[in-house]
Amino acid sequence: MPPDQYDVTDYLFDLQGFVILKNVAQPELIERLNKTMDQYLDLEYLQWRGNVQRFDNNGHAGIELQNIVEGGQAFEELIDHPGYIARLKRYAGEQGTYVEGLFIDECFASVRRSGGYFPFHTGGEDGVMRGQYRWVNGYFRVGQVNMLLALTDIGPGDGGTMVIPGSHKANIIHPQVKAGWDENQKIDQIVGAHQVTMNRGDVLLFTDTISHGASTRTNPGERRVVIYRYGPKWGNTRYGYRYSPELLERLTPERRAILEPVPTRKPPSA
Ligand SMILES: O=C(O)CCC(=O)C(=O)O
């Protein structure tokens, strides 16, 4: 897509490193996602149910249900939801090249309860190739874009995502982050950080290269989100999870192409 056709959301995504898309998922889908998630909340750390595993990658963040796309139809619908898929292709899908296409290299649902938070991580200064943020000859060439869907309203005290706007282009690590403020429950005092507020059904799209984390939840109850990380089709799964043959078989060709963009090539006899 030529740059003269980019819209305000594209402009803000480039400038800030994140955008909020309002009312993407209808209440009916949110309800199905929440109900499906309920069935996994009794899992112990590292326990599996089917091809979903509870694997809380950060000790403070809360419950994380990895490979959640294996959780059923509602989660399958998020693979290529019309509310955001065209943007993800535009930002991370290597559009117009011989490797055009997307891949979801990690997908999980997260439940944050009182006391939970997520320390800041990444930032342009890292220069990490997996999440690189590039703009080349009028095209987005982003290594990883996260789709975070709110399953509950997320306001002050709810443990919402925090971002440092523009930090995907930073050259210097934020001095307070470097000093560990975010690890010491002072995450809400980091200068320049912005707490993202959302209504259930809203989507936050952000480049993983932006410095981000989540504020401490002080309210009772739960913050629930689903996060799918999209990158180019040649990417690899982050933690080694594999999509099951049963799931791949039942998906539409469009969805299958995002979970298995490069099918295994074998001789006919193998
Ligand atoms: O839980 C959040 O809002 C942030 C999650 C996060 O930072 C991450 O998954 O990289």
The ligand as a Tripos MOL2 file, in Angstrom:
@<TRIPOS>MOLECULE
LIG
   10     9     1     0     0
SMALL
NO_CHARGES

@<TRIPOS>ATOM
      1 O1          0.3840   -7.3540   30.5150 O.co2     1 LIG1
      2 C1          0.5990   -6.3460   29.8520 C.2       1 LIG1
      3 O2         -0.2060   -5.4340   29.7380 O.co2     1 LIG1
      4 C2          1.9230   -6.1890   29.1650 C.3       1 LIG1
      5 C3          2.4510   -7.4980   28.6920 C.3       1 LIG1
      6 C4          3.8200   -7.4020   28.1840 C.2       1 LIG1
      7 O3          4.5310   -6.4970   28.4740 O.2       1 LIG1
      8 C5          4.3420   -8.4000   27.3090 C.2       1 LIG1
      9 O4          3.7020   -9.4350   27.1630 O.co2     1 LIG1
     10 O5          5.4060   -8.1950   26.6980 O.co2     1 LIG1
@<TRIPOS>BOND
     1     1     2 2
     2     2     3 1
     3     2     4 1
     4     4     5 1
     5     5     6 1
     6     6     7 2
     7     6     8 1
     8     8     9 2
     9     8    10 1
@<TRIPOS>SUBSTRUCTURE
     1 LIG1         1 GROUP 0 **** ****
